[in-house]
Amino acid sequence: MDTTADRFDTDRFEADRNRLASLAYRLLGSATDAEDAVQDAFLHWQAADRQRIRVPEAWLTKVVTNLCLDHLRSARARRERTAGAWLPEPLLDGDPMLGPADTVEQRESVSLAVLMLMERLSPLERAVYVLREAFSYSHAEIA
């Protein structure tokens, strides 16, 4: 294999790592689970025929979303629900998982109603909501 091509492909993935981690965190609510999902996505990326991937950002987004959905569904199937409302674990300011759109004002304006909404959504509904509202993907892109 060509090490230059491998390095380019690794750099391509790394350029999206923070965005993917932010997406996974919003879907899973856990920084540790989000990092695991991103690392699994990297393994999928390495195993994929990257010559056939026309839009790497879309492909990686789909892989991470599907990995998160699988994780959420398996947790639901095992009934590994925590007591109380679902709330994402807190992150420190400057953490790349917060994403570029997360300003202090935006974080402070998140209400309990939105968190309760996220708790009531199915994993697939949560993924659609996060992709649309947090990452501004169009409905066609999400589909």
N, C-alpha and C positions, 0 to 999 in steps of 0.2 A: 504494500500500500504506500501511497505517496504521503510522506509526513507533512508536506506543505498543505495538502488538501485536508488532512486530519486536523492540522493546527487551525486552518480557516474555519472548519466546521465547529471546532471547539470554541473558537472566538465568537462565532455566530451565536452559539448557544449562550455563552457567557454574557453577550450583549443583551440578552432577554432575561437573564436569571432573576434580576430584581423584580421585573414586571411579573414574571411567572410566580415568584415567591409571594408577591403581593396578592395576586389572584388566588393562589392556594390558601393563603392565610384568611382571606375574606370568606372563602368557602368552608374552610375547616375550623377556623377559630383558634387554631393552635399553631404557634410558630414551629414547634418541633415536627408536627405532622405536615406542615407546609414545606419545610425543608426536605422531609422524606419524599414528598410528592415530586418536588423539583428534581431531586437526585434520581428518582425512578424515571422521570421524563428524560433526563440526560442519558440514562441507559437505553431507553427506547430510541432516542436520537442517534446514539452511536450504532445501534443495531439496524436502523432504517436505511433504505436505499435513498440517500439524500439527493441523488441525481433526479429522482422522480418527484421530489417535493418542490412545488413551484413557489409557494409562499410559506417560508419557514415560520414566520411569526404566527400565522393562522394554524399551522400544523402543531406547533408547540403549545399554543393556547388550547387546542382541542385535546391534546394528550394530557395536559395538566388537569383540565376540567374533567375529563373522563376518569383519571386516576382519583381525583377528589370525590367524584360521584361514587365510584366503586368503594372508596373508603367509608363515605357516609352511609351508603346502603348496607355495607357489611356491619357497621356499628349498629345500625337500626335493626338489622336482622338478628343480631346477638343481643339486642335490647340493652346496649351499653349507654344508656342515657344517664346523664348526671342529674342529681336532684336540683330542682330550681330551673330558672330560665337559662337558656343558652346565651352565653356572653363570650365574645372572643377574649382570649387572654391579653392582658395589656402589653404594649410594646413601648420601648423607650423612644423619645424624640430622636429623629435622625435614622431610625431603623429603616432600611430599604423596603421592608414589607409594608410600611405605611404608604408608600407610593407618592408620586409627585403631587397628586391632587389633594392630599391630606394636609391641610393647614391647621393651625391651632383653632381657628374659628370653626372650621368644618368639623373637627373632632369634637369640639365642645357642643356643637349644635345637634349631634346625633342623639336622638331621644330614645327613651325606653320603648316607645311604640315601634320604632324601626327594629330594635333588637327582638321585641316580641314577634314582630312579623317574620323575621328570619327564623325564629324558633318554630313557627307554625308552617313554614314552607317545606315542601318535600325537597330532597336533595337536588332533583332536577330543576324545580322551580327556583330554588336558591341560586343555582348556577346561572340560570337565565337572568335573574334579577341582578346579580353581581356583575355579569358581563355587560348588561345594558346600562345600569346606573353608575357603577364604579369605573367602568372602562369604556363606556360610550360606544360599544359595538352596536351596529344596526341589527334589526331583527333578522334580516337576511343573512348576515354574517353569523349570528348565533345559531340559526337553523342549520 
